[in-house]
Amino acid sequence: MEELVRIGCAYAALSIEAVAALVISYGTVEALVGLATELFNWTTPKRRRDVWTRFGVWLLLGLEFELAADIIRTAISPTWTEIGQLASIAAIRTFLNYFLEADIEKLSQSEAVRPPVG
């Protein structure tokens, strides 16, 4: 029975990782399209910040999915090595999430305070 649960968790983790890859890929394509229009239209710095902010949000979402997949993968009778690896991965991803989210929040607040041009 434990082996069936382990197999189910492995498939669930793989599915969640696939979703994370799709989310990050979509965000990357969206950012590339935004940057391409930026190169040809020479739009405002606000537009560049918007592209960066949206890309950061997609990356945050992808990182959250990846962390969820790692947690599911080690949920069923993990070894101490797997627990250590999960702790390291979780710490790195949490560190990345924290600073990326702080940057996005900072940009959002600076946009709210900045007076409109024109």
The first five atom37 places (N, CA, C, CB, O) and aatype in JSON, in Angstrom:
{
  "aatype": [12, 6, 6, 10, 19, 1, 9, 7, 4, 0, 18, 0, 0, 10, 15, 9, 6, 0, 19, 0, 0, 10, 19, 9, 15, 18, 7, 16, 19, 6, 0, 10, 19, 7, 10, 0, 16, 6, 10, 13, 2, 17, 16, 16, 14, 11, 1, 1, 1, 3, 19, 17, 16, 1, 13, 7, 19, 17, 10, 10, 10, 7, 10, 6, 13, 6, 10, 0, 0, 3, 9, 9, 1, 16, 0, 9, 15, 14, 16, 17, 16, 6, 9, 7, 5, 10, 0, 15, 9, 0, 0, 9, 1, 16, 13, 10, 2, 18, 13, 10, 6, 0, 3, 9, 6, 11, 10, 15, 5, 15, 6, 0, 19, 1, 14, 14, 19, 7],
  "atom_mask": [
    [1, 1, 1, 1, 1],
    [1, 1, 1, 1, 1],
    [1, 1, 1, 1, 1],
    [1, 1, 1, 1, 1],
    [1, 1, 1, 1, 1],
    [1, 1, 1, 1, 1],
    [1, 1, 1, 1, 1],
    [1, 1, 1, 0, 1],
    [1, 1, 1, 1, 1],
    [1, 1, 1, 1, 1],
    [1, 1, 1, 1, 1],
    [1, 1, 1, 1, 1],
    [1, 1, 1, 1, 1],
    [1, 1, 1, 1, 1],
    [1, 1, 1, 1, 1],
    [1, 1, 1, 1, 1],
    [1, 1, 1, 1, 1],
    [1, 1, 1, 1, 1],
    [1, 1, 1, 1, 1],
    [1, 1, 1, 1, 1],
    [1, 1, 1, 1, 1],
    [1, 1, 1, 1, 1],
    [1, 1, 1, 1, 1],
    [1, 1, 1, 1, 1],
    [1, 1, 1, 1, 1],
    [1, 1, 1, 1, 1],
    [1, 1, 1, 0, 1],
    [1, 1, 1, 1, 1],
    [1, 1, 1, 1, 1],
    [1, 1, 1, 1, 1],
    [1, 1, 1, 1, 1],
    [1, 1, 1, 1, 1],
    [1, 1, 1, 1, 1],
    [1, 1, 1, 0, 1],
    [1, 1, 1, 1, 1],
    [1, 1, 1, 1, 1],
    [1, 1, 1, 1, 1],
    [1, 1, 1, 1, 1],
    [1, 1, 1, 1, 1],
    [1, 1, 1, 1, 1],
    [1, 1, 1, 1, 1],
    [1, 1, 1, 1, 1],
    [1, 1, 1, 1, 1],
    [1, 1, 1, 1, 1],
    [1, 1, 1, 1, 1],
    [1, 1, 1, 1, 1],
    [1, 1, 1, 1, 1],
    [1, 1, 1, 1, 1],
    [1, 1, 1, 1, 1],
    [1, 1, 1, 1, 1],
    [1, 1, 1, 1, 1],
    [1, 1, 1, 1, 1],
    [1, 1, 1, 1, 1],
    [1, 1, 1, 1, 1],
    [1, 1, 1, 1, 1],
    [1, 1, 1, 0, 1],
    [1, 1, 1, 1, 1],
    [1, 1, 1, 1, 1],
    [1, 1, 1, 1, 1],
    [1, 1, 1, 1, 1],
    [1, 1, 1, 1, 1],
    [1, 1, 1, 0, 1],
    [1, 1, 1, 1, 1],
    [1, 1, 1, 1, 1],
    [1, 1, 1, 1, 1],
    [1, 1, 1, 1, 1],
    [1, 1, 1, 1, 1],
    [1, 1, 1, 1, 1],
    [1, 1, 1, 1, 1],
    [1, 1, 1, 1, 1],
    [1, 1, 1, 1, 1],
    [1, 1, 1, 1, 1],
    [1, 1, 1, 1, 1],
    [1, 1, 1, 1, 1],
    [1, 1, 1, 1, 1],
    [1, 1, 1, 1, 1],
    [1, 1, 1, 1, 1],
    [1, 1, 1, 1, 1],
    [1, 1, 1, 1, 1],
    [1, 1, 1, 1, 1],
    [1, 1, 1, 1, 1],
    [1, 1, 1, 1, 1],
    [1, 1, 1, 1, 1],
    [1, 1, 1, 0, 1],
    [1, 1, 1, 1, 1],
    [1, 1, 1, 1, 1],
    [1, 1, 1, 1, 1],
    [1, 1, 1, 1, 1],
    [1, 1, 1, 1, 1],
    [1, 1, 1, 1, 1],
    [1, 1, 1, 1, 1],
    [1, 1, 1, 1, 1],
    [1, 1, 1, 1, 1],
    [1, 1, 1, 1, 1],
    [1, 1, 1, 1, 1],
    [1, 1, 1, 1, 1],
    [1, 1, 1, 1, 1],
    [1, 1, 1, 1, 1],
    [1, 1, 1, 1, 1],
    [1, 1, 1, 1, 1],
    [1, 1, 1, 1, 1],
    [1, 1, 1, 1, 1],
    [1, 1, 1, 1, 1],
    [1, 1, 1, 1, 1],
    [1, 1, 1, 1, 1],
    [1, 1, 1, 1, 1],
    [1, 1, 1, 1, 1],
    [1, 1, 1, 1, 1],
    [1, 1, 1, 1, 1],
    [1, 1, 1, 1, 1],
    [1, 1, 1, 1, 1],
    [1, 1, 1, 1, 1],
    [1, 1, 1, 1, 1],
    [1, 1, 1, 1, 1],
    [1, 1, 1, 1, 1],
    [1, 1, 1, 1, 1],
    [1, 1, 1, 1, 1],
    [1, 1, 1, 0, 1]
  ],
  "atom_positions": [
    [[0.82, -1.2, 0.0], [0.0, 0.0, 0.0], [0.86, 1.26, 0.0], [-0.93, 0.0, 1.21], [0.57, 2.23, -0.7]],
    [[1.94, 1.23, 0.81], [2.82, 2.39, 0.87], [3.45, 2.67, -0.5], [3.92, 2.16, 1.92], [3.65, 3.82, -0.88]],
    [[3.75, 1.6, -1.23], [4.35, 1.77, -2.55], [3.38, 2.45, -3.52], [4.8, 0.4, -3.12], [3.8, 3.24, -4.35]],
    [[2.09, 2.14, -3.41], [1.09, 2.79, -4.26], [0.98, 4.28, -3.95], [-0.28, 2.11, -4.09], [0.86, 5.11, -4.86]],
    [[1.01, 4.61, -2.68], [0.96, 6.01, -2.28], [2.22, 6.73, -2.77], [0.82, 6.14, -0.75], [2.16, 7.87, -3.23]],
    [[3.36, 6.06, -2.66], [4.62, 6.65, -3.12], [4.57, 6.91, -4.63], [5.81, 5.73, -2.77], [5.02, 7.96, -5.09]],
    [[4.06, 5.97, -5.39], [3.93, 6.14, -6.84], [2.96, 7.27, -7.15], [3.46, 4.83, -7.51], [3.22, 8.09, -8.04]],
    [[1.85, 7.31, -6.43], [0.87, 8.39, -6.63], [1.48, 9.76, -6.34], [0.0, 0.0, 0.0], [1.25, 10.72, -7.07]],
    [[2.27, 9.84, -5.27], [2.94, 11.1, -4.93], [3.97, 11.48, -5.98], [3.62, 10.99, -3.55], [4.13, 12.66, -6.31]],
    [[4.67, 10.49, -6.52], [5.65, 10.77, -7.57], [4.97, 11.34, -8.81], [6.44, 9.5, -7.93], [5.46, 12.3, -9.41]],
    [[3.83, 10.76, -9.19], [3.09, 11.28, -10.35], [2.52, 12.68, -10.06], [1.96, 10.32, -10.73], [2.52, 13.55, -10.93]],
    [[2.03, 12.88, -8.84], [1.5, 14.2, -8.47], [2.61, 15.25, -8.52], [0.86, 14.15, -7.06], [2.4, 16.34, -9.04]],
    [[3.77, 14.91, -7.98], [4.9, 15.85, -7.98], [5.34, 16.15, -9.41], [6.08, 15.28, -7.17], [5.64, 17.3, -9.74]],
    [[5.39, 15.13, -10.25], [5.77, 15.33, -11.65], [4.76, 16.23, -12.36], [5.87, 13.98, -12.38], [5.14, 17.1, -13.15]],
    [[3.48, 16.03, -12.09], [2.44, 16.87, -12.7], [2.57, 18.32, -12.24], [1.04, 16.33, -12.34], [2.43, 19.24, -13.05]],
    [[2.82, 18.51, -10.96], [2.97, 19.87, -10.44], [4.22, 20.54, -11.02], [3.04, 19.86, -8.91], [4.2, 21.73, -11.32]],
    [[5.3, 19.78, -11.18], [6.5, 20.34, -11.81], [6.24, 20.72, -13.26], [7.65, 19.34, -11.73], [6.77, 21.71, -13.75]],
    [[5.42, 19.93, -13.95], [5.05, 20.26, -15.34], [4.26, 21.56, -15.38], [4.24, 19.12, -15.98], [4.47, 22.39, -16.26]],
    [[3.35, 21.74, -14.42], [2.58, 22.98, -14.35], [3.52, 24.15, -14.07], [1.48, 22.9, -13.24], [3.38, 25.22, -14.67]],
    [[4.48, 23.95, -13.17], [5.46, 25.01, -12.87], [6.25, 25.39, -14.11], [6.41, 24.56, -11.74], [6.49, 26.57, -14.36]],
    [[6.66, 24.4, -14.88], [7.4, 24.68, -16.11], [6.54, 25.46, -17.1], [7.89, 23.36, -16.75], [7.02, 26.36, -17.78]],
    [[5.27, 25.11, -17.19], [4.36, 25.84, -18.08], [4.16, 27.28, -17.62], [3.0, 25.12, -18.16], [4.16, 28.2, -18.44]],
    [[3.99, 27.46, -16.32], [3.8, 28.8, -15.78], [5.03, 29.67, -16.05], [3.53, 28.74, -14.26], [4.89, 30.81, -16.51]],
    [[6.21, 29.15, -15.78], [7.44, 29.92, -16.0], [7.66, 30.16, -17.49], [8.66, 29.19, -15.4], [8.09, 31.24, -17.89]],
    [[7.36, 29.16, -18.31], [7.51, 29.33, -19.76], [6.57, 30.39, -20.29], [7.25, 28.01, -20.49], [6.96, 31.23, -21.1]],
    [[5.32, 30.37, -19.83], [4.36, 31.38, -20.26], [4.83, 32.77, -19.85], [2.96, 31.09, -19.67], [4.79, 33.71, -20.65]],
    [[5.29, 32.9, -18.61], [5.78, 34.2, -18.15], [6.99, 34.67, -18.95], [0.0, 0.0, 0.0], [7.13, 35.86, -19.22]],
    [[7.85, 33.73, -19.32], [9.04, 34.09, -20.11], [8.63, 34.57, -21.49], [9.99, 32.88, -20.23], [9.15, 35.57, -21.98]],
    [[7.71, 33.86, -22.13], [7.24, 34.28, -23.46], [6.57, 35.65, -23.37], [6.26, 33.23, -24.05], [6.79, 36.51, -24.21]],
    [[5.75, 35.84, -22.35], [5.08, 37.13, -22.17], [6.11, 38.25, -21.98], [4.12, 37.08, -20.95], [5.96, 39.33, -22.55]],
    [[7.14, 37.99, -21.19], [8.18, 39.0, -20.97], [8.96, 39.27, -22.25], [9.12, 38.55, -19.85], [9.3, 40.42, -22.54]],
    [[9.27, 38.23, -23.01], [9.99, 38.42, -24.27], [9.17, 39.24, -25.27], [10.35, 37.07, -24.88], [9.71, 40.1, -25.97]],
    [[7.88, 38.97, -25.33], [7.01, 39.76, -26.22], [6.98, 41.21, -25.74], [5.56, 39.16, -26.26], [7.03, 42.14, -26.56]],
    [[6.88, 41.41, -24.44], [6.9, 42.77, -23.89], [8.19, 43.48, -24.19], [0.0, 0.0, 0.0], [8.19, 44.67, -24.51]],
    [[9.3, 42.77, -24.09], [10.59, 43.38, -24.39], [10.75, 43.66, -25.87], [11.71, 42.49, -23.9], [11.35, 44.66, -26.25]],
    [[10.22, 42.77, -26.71], [10.3, 42.99, -28.15], [9.53, 44.24, -28.54], [9.77, 41.77, -28.92], [10.01, 45.05, -29.34]],
    [[8.34, 44.41, -28.0], [7.58, 45.62, -28.3], [8.3, 46.84, -27.73], [6.14, 45.53, -27.73], [8.22, 47.94, -28.29]],
    [[8.99, 46.64, -26.63], [9.77, 47.72, -26.02], [10.89, 48.17, -26.95], [10.36, 47.27, -24.66], [11.14, 49.37, -27.09]],
    [[11.55, 47.23, -27.58], [12.66, 47.56, -28.48], [12.2, 48.33, -29.71], [13.38, 46.3, -28.91], [12.89, 49.23, -30.19]],
    [[11.04, 47.98, -30.21], [10.56, 48.59, -31.45], [9.73, 49.85, -31.24], [9.76, 47.6, -32.21], [9.6, 50.66, -32.16]],
    [[9.18, 50.03, -30.06], [8.3, 51.18, -29.82], [8.91, 52.23, -28.91], [7.0, 50.72, -29.23], [8.39, 53.35, -28.82]],
    [[10.02, 51.9, -28.23], [10.65, 52.83, -27.29], [9.62, 53.43, -26.33], [11.37, 53.94, -28.06], [9.47, 54.65, -26.24]],
    [[8.93, 52.55, -25.64], [7.9, 53.02, -24.71], [8.53, 53.53, -23.42], [6.89, 51.89, -24.4], [9.75, 53.64, -23.31]],
    [[7.7, 53.84, -22.47], [8.13, 54.49, -21.23], [8.83, 53.51, -20.28], [6.94, 55.12, -20.54], [8.66, 52.3, -20.39]],
    [[9.6, 54.05, -19.34], [10.2, 53.18, -18.3], [9.12, 52.46, -17.47], [11.09, 54.02, -17.36], [9.36, 51.37, -16.96]],
    [[7.95, 53.07, -17.35], [6.85, 52.42, -16.63], [6.49, 51.1, -17.3], [5.63, 53.34, -16.56], [6.23, 50.11, -16.63]],
    [[6.47, 51.09, -18.61], [6.15, 49.87, -19.35], [7.22, 48.79, -19.08], [6.06, 50.16, -20.87], [6.88, 47.62, -18.92]],
    [[8.47, 49.18, -19.03], [9.53, 48.21, -18.73], [9.36, 47.65, -17.32], [10.92, 48.87, -18.87], [9.54, 46.45, -17.1]],
    [[9.01, 48.52, -16.37], [8.77, 48.03, -15.0], [7.58, 47.09, -14.96], [8.54, 49.22, -14.04], [7.6, 46.1, -14.24]],
    [[6.55, 47.4, -15.73], [5.38, 46.52, -15.78], [5.74, 45.13, -16.32], [4.28, 47.14, -16.65], [5.3, 44.11, -15.79]],
    [[6.56, 45.11, -17.37], [7.0, 43.82, -17.93], [7.79, 43.05, -16.89], [7.87, 44.04, -19.21], [7.57, 41.86, -16.69]],
    [[8.73, 43.74, -16.21], [9.54, 43.07, -15.19], [8.68, 42.58, -14.04], [10.62, 44.02, -14.68], [8.88, 41.47, -13.54]],
    [[7.73, 43.4, -13.61], [6.88, 43.03, -12.48], [6.04, 41.8, -12.82], [5.97, 44.21, -12.08], [5.93, 40.87, -12.03]],
    [[5.44, 41.81, -14.0], [4.62, 40.65, -14.4], [5.48, 39.38, -14.51], [3.92, 40.92, -15.76], [5.05, 38.3, -14.11]],
    [[6.68, 39.52, -15.04], [7.57, 38.36, -15.14], [7.93, 37.85, -13.74], [8.86, 38.72, -15.93], [7.96, 36.65, -13.51]],
    [[8.19, 38.77, -12.82], [8.49, 38.37, -11.44], [7.34, 37.62, -10.8], [0.0, 0.0, 0.0], [7.56, 36.66, -10.06]],
    [[6.12, 38.04, -11.08], [4.95, 37.36, -10.52], [4.87, 35.94, -11.06], [3.65, 38.15, -10.85], [4.58, 35.0, -10.31]],
    [[5.11, 35.77, -12.36], [5.09, 34.42, -12.94], [6.19, 33.55, -12.33], [5.27, 34.48, -14.48], [5.97, 32.37, -12.05]],
    [[7.37, 34.13, -12.11], [8.45, 33.37, -11.48], [8.1, 32.96, -10.05], [9.74, 34.19, -11.48], [8.37, 31.84, -9.64]],
    [[7.49, 33.88, -9.31], [7.06, 33.55, -7.94], [6.08, 32.38, -7.94], [6.41, 34.77, -7.28], [6.2, 31.46, -7.14]],
    [[5.12, 32.43, -8.84], [4.13, 31.36, -8.91], [4.8, 30.03, -9.27], [3.03, 31.7, -9.93], [4.48, 29.0, -8.69]],
    [[5.71, 30.07, -10.23], [6.42, 28.86, -10.61], [7.25, 28.3, -9.47], [0.0, 0.0, 0.0], [7.27, 27.08, -9.26]],
    [[7.92, 29.16, -8.71], [8.7, 28.7, -7.56], [7.82, 28.05, -6.5], [9.47, 29.86, -6.96], [8.22, 27.07, -5.87]],
    [[6.64, 28.6, -6.3], [5.72, 28.02, -5.32], [5.29, 26.62, -5.75], [4.49, 28.92, -5.14], [5.23, 25.71, -4.93]],
    [[4.99, 26.45, -7.04], [4.63, 25.12, -7.54], [5.79, 24.14, -7.38], [4.21, 25.21, -9.02], [5.59, 22.99, -7.01]],
    [[7.0, 24.6, -7.67], [8.17, 23.73, -7.53], [8.37, 23.29, -6.07], [9.43, 24.45, -8.04], [8.68, 22.13, -5.81]],
    [[8.18, 24.21, -5.16], [8.32, 23.87, -3.74], [7.25, 22.86, -3.33], [8.23, 25.13, -2.87], [7.52, 21.93, -2.58]],
    [[6.03, 23.06, -3.81], [4.95, 22.11, -3.51], [5.29, 20.71, -4.03], [3.62, 22.6, -4.11], [5.05, 19.72, -3.34]],
    [[5.84, 20.64, -5.23], [6.23, 19.34, -5.79], [7.31, 18.67, -4.94], [6.73, 19.51, -7.24], [7.26, 17.46, -4.71]],
    [[8.27, 19.45, -4.47], [9.32, 18.89, -3.63], [8.77, 18.37, -2.31], [10.4, 19.94, -3.37], [9.2, 17.33, -1.82]],
    [[7.83, 19.1, -1.74], [7.23, 18.66, -0.47], [6.46, 17.36, -0.67], [6.29, 19.76, 0.09], [6.56, 16.44, 0.14]],
    [[5.69, 17.28, -1.75], [4.93, 16.05, -2.03], [5.88, 14.88, -2.26], [4.02, 16.24, -3.25], [5.63, 13.77, -1.79]],
    [[6.96, 15.12, -2.98], [7.9, 14.05, -3.31], [8.52, 13.43, -2.03], [9.02, 14.59, -4.22], [8.8, 12.24, -2.01]],
    [[8.72, 14.23, -1.0], [9.34, 13.7, 0.21], [8.34, 13.45, 1.33], [10.41, 14.66, 0.69], [8.74, 13.26, 2.48]],
    [[7.05, 13.46, 1.02], [6.03, 13.33, 2.07], [5.93, 11.91, 2.63], [4.69, 13.76, 1.53], [5.6, 11.74, 3.8]],
    [[6.21, 10.91, 1.83], [6.02, 9.53, 2.26], [7.36, 8.95, 2.7], [5.41, 8.67, 1.13], [8.26, 8.76, 1.89]],
    [[7.48, 8.67, 3.98], [8.66, 8.08, 4.63], [9.99, 8.53, 4.03], [8.57, 6.59, 4.56], [10.71, 7.74, 3.42]],
    [[10.31, 9.8, 4.23], [11.57, 10.3, 3.67], [12.78, 9.84, 4.48], [11.54, 11.82, 3.61], [12.68, 9.56, 5.67]],
    [[13.91, 9.78, 3.82], [15.16, 9.49, 4.52], [15.71, 10.82, 5.04], [16.21, 8.77, 3.56], [15.23, 11.89, 4.67]],
    [[16.71, 10.74, 5.89], [17.32, 11.96, 6.43], [17.99, 12.76, 5.32], [18.33, 11.63, 7.53], [18.02, 13.99, 5.36]],
    [[18.52, 12.06, 4.34], [19.14, 12.74, 3.2], [18.09, 13.54, 2.43], [19.84, 11.73, 2.26], [18.33, 14.69, 2.05]],
    [[16.93, 12.93, 2.19], [15.84, 13.63, 1.48], [15.33, 14.82, 2.28], [14.68, 12.66, 1.19], [15.02, 15.87, 1.71]],
    [[15.25, 14.67, 3.59], [14.81, 15.78, 4.44], [15.82, 16.93, 4.36], [14.63, 15.33, 5.9], [15.42, 18.09, 4.26]],
    [[17.1, 16.61, 4.4], [18.13, 17.64, 4.28], [18.08, 18.34, 2.94], [0.0, 0.0, 0.0], [18.22, 19.56, 2.86]],
    [[17.9, 17.56, 1.87], [17.79, 18.15, 0.54], [16.57, 19.06, 0.45], [17.72, 17.06, -0.53], [16.64, 20.15, -0.11]],
    [[15.43, 18.6, 0.98], [14.21, 19.41, 0.96], [14.41, 20.7, 1.74], [13.02, 18.61, 1.54], [13.97, 21.76, 1.31]],
    [[15.06, 20.61, 2.89], [15.3, 21.81, 3.7], [16.17, 22.8, 2.94], [15.96, 21.44, 5.04], [15.91, 24.01, 2.96]],
    [[17.2, 22.3, 2.26], [18.07, 23.18, 1.48], [17.31, 23.83, 0.32], [19.27, 22.41, 0.93], [17.4, 25.04, 0.11]],
    [[16.56, 23.03, -0.41], [15.78, 23.54, -1.54], [14.74, 24.54, -1.06], [15.1, 22.39, -2.3], [14.56, 25.6, -1.66]],
    [[14.05, 24.2, 0.03], [13.03, 25.11, 0.56], [13.65, 26.42, 1.01], [12.28, 24.45, 1.73], [13.07, 27.49, 0.78]],
    [[14.81, 26.37, 1.64], [15.47, 27.6, 2.09], [15.87, 28.47, 0.91], [16.7, 27.26, 2.94], [15.67, 29.68, 0.93]],
    [[16.44, 27.86, -0.13], [16.85, 28.63, -1.31], [15.64, 29.24, -2.0], [17.63, 27.74, -2.29], [15.65, 30.42, -2.36]],
    [[14.6, 28.45, -2.19], [13.4, 28.96, -2.89], [12.68, 30.02, -2.06], [12.44, 27.81, -3.21], [12.16, 30.98, -2.61]],
    [[12.65, 29.83, -0.74], [12.04, 30.84, 0.13], [12.83, 32.14, 0.07], [11.94, 30.32, 1.58], [12.24, 33.22, 0.02]],
    [[14.15, 32.03, 0.08], [15.03, 33.2, -0.04], [14.75, 33.93, -1.36], [16.52, 32.76, 0.03], [14.58, 35.15, -1.36]],
    [[14.69, 33.2, -2.46], [14.39, 33.8, -3.76], [13.0, 34.45, -3.76], [14.47, 32.75, -4.88], [12.84, 35.58, -4.22]],
    [[12.02, 33.74, -3.24], [10.66, 34.28, -3.18], [10.6, 35.57, -2.38], [9.71, 33.26, -2.57], [9.98, 36.55, -2.8]],
    [[11.25, 35.57, -1.24], [11.2, 36.74, -0.36], [11.73, 37.98, -1.07], [12.01, 36.48, 0.92], [11.07, 39.02, -1.09]],
    [[12.91, 37.88, -1.66], [13.51, 39.05, -2.29], [12.82, 39.44, -3.59], [14.96, 38.8, -2.55], [12.72, 40.63, -3.9]],
    [[12.35, 38.48, -4.34], [11.61, 38.8, -5.56], [10.29, 39.48, -5.21], [11.35, 37.53, -6.39], [9.9, 40.46, -5.85]],
    [[9.61, 38.96, -4.21], [8.35, 39.57, -3.78], [8.57, 40.97, -3.21], [7.66, 38.68, -2.75], [7.76, 41.86, -3.42]],
    [[9.66, 41.15, -2.48], [9.98, 42.48, -1.94], [10.23, 43.48, -3.07], [11.22, 42.4, -1.02], [9.79, 44.62, -2.99]],
    [[10.94, 43.04, -4.11], [11.17, 43.93, -5.26], [9.88, 44.29, -5.96], [12.13, 43.27, -6.24], [9.67, 45.45, -6.33]],
    [[9.01, 43.31, -6.14], [7.73, 43.56, -6.8], [6.89, 44.52, -5.97], [6.97, 42.25, -7.04], [6.27, 45.44, -6.51]],
    [[6.86, 44.3, -4.65], [6.09, 45.17, -3.75], [6.65, 46.59, -3.79], [6.12, 44.62, -2.31], [5.89, 47.56, -3.81]],
    [[7.96, 46.72, -3.79], [8.61, 48.03, -3.83], [8.25, 48.77, -5.12], [10.13, 47.88, -3.71], [7.96, 49.97, -5.09]],
    [[8.28, 48.07, -6.24], [7.9, 48.69, -7.51], [6.43, 49.09, -7.52], [8.18, 47.73, -8.66], [6.07, 50.16, -8.02]],
    [[5.58, 48.24, -6.97], [4.15, 48.56, -6.92], [3.89, 49.8, -6.08], [3.36, 47.37, -6.37], [3.08, 50.65, -6.44]],
    [[4.59, 49.91, -4.94], [4.4, 51.07, -4.08], [4.94, 52.34, -4.72], [5.08, 50.84, -2.73], [4.34, 53.41, -4.58]],
    [[6.06, 52.24, -5.43], [6.61, 53.43, -6.08], [5.72, 53.9, -7.21], [8.02, 53.15, -6.62], [5.65, 55.1, -7.48]],
    [[5.04, 52.99, -7.87], [4.08, 53.36, -8.91], [2.86, 54.05, -8.32], [3.66, 52.12, -9.7], [2.32, 54.97, -8.93]],
    [[2.42, 53.6, -7.15], [1.25, 54.2, -6.52], [1.54, 55.61, -6.03], [0.77, 53.33, -5.36], [0.64, 56.44, -6.02]],
    [[2.77, 55.9, -5.63], [3.14, 57.2, -5.1], [3.46, 58.2, -6.2], [4.31, 57.06, -4.17], [3.23, 59.4, -6.03]],
    [[3.99, 57.71, -7.32], [4.45, 58.58, -8.41], [3.27, 59.33, -9.05], [5.21, 57.75, -9.49], [2.27, 58.7, -9.4]],
    [[3.38, 60.64, -9.21], [2.29, 61.39, -9.84], [2.25, 61.12, -11.34], [2.46, 62.91, -9.58], [3.28, 60.81, -11.94]],
    [[1.06, 61.22, -11.95], [0.94, 60.97, -13.39], [1.68, 62.05, -14.19], [-0.54, 60.92, -13.81], [1.73, 63.22, -13.8]],
    [[2.23, 61.62, -15.31], [2.95, 62.53, -16.2], [1.99, 63.11, -17.21], [4.12, 61.81, -16.91], [1.15, 62.4, -17.77]],
    [[2.1, 64.43, -17.46], [1.27, 65.02, -18.52], [0.24, 65.88, -18.06], [0.0, 0.0, 0.0], [-0.52, 66.43, -18.86]]
  ]
}
